[in-house]
Amino acid sequence: MFQSVKLKNIRLTLLSLIGVLLFITICLVALRGRSADVIEINGERISLHAEDEADVERFLSSCGYSSVEFLFQTEVTVPKNWNDIYTQYNELQRQQGFDLVPYKGKPAMEYEYFVDDTLNATVLVSEQKIIAAHVANCDGREMRMLK
């Protein structure tokens, strides 16, 4: 009689421990996969929240682009499978605090702006959050980080 009670208690303790460890693991994975809601550019913390074109324009203005002219927007999908070009593009994004990996295969809105005399700015928004941004010469040949 006493052995079966001890065995049940040990099983219950082990199952409880496994459950707690599973819960902690899920929480850590969820927190690690969650990207930041702000980015630091030129020493300033800038909000990545973007519900509409006006929010994207505020973001670009916060990055130091005073002359922002909207060109167009289009819906795109972040590719699930990346070639070398997209891998390099994501490295550029990671250098400035973005990461497109959590958005593979997800839809995004691409906003294109004319900024300054010879630059276009491209901003990707998904789930009401800016997930990538870069500037390029108007001919698109030289892409670089925001300021």
PyMOL commands that set and color helices and strands:
alter all, ss='L'
color gray80, all
select helices_A, chain A and resi 2-33+53-62+84-95+101-103
alter helices_A, ss='H'
color red, helices_A
select strands_A, chain A and resi 38-41+44-47+68-77+107-115+119-126+129-137+143-144
alter strands_A, ss='S'
color yellow, strands_A
deselect
rebuild
show_as cartoon
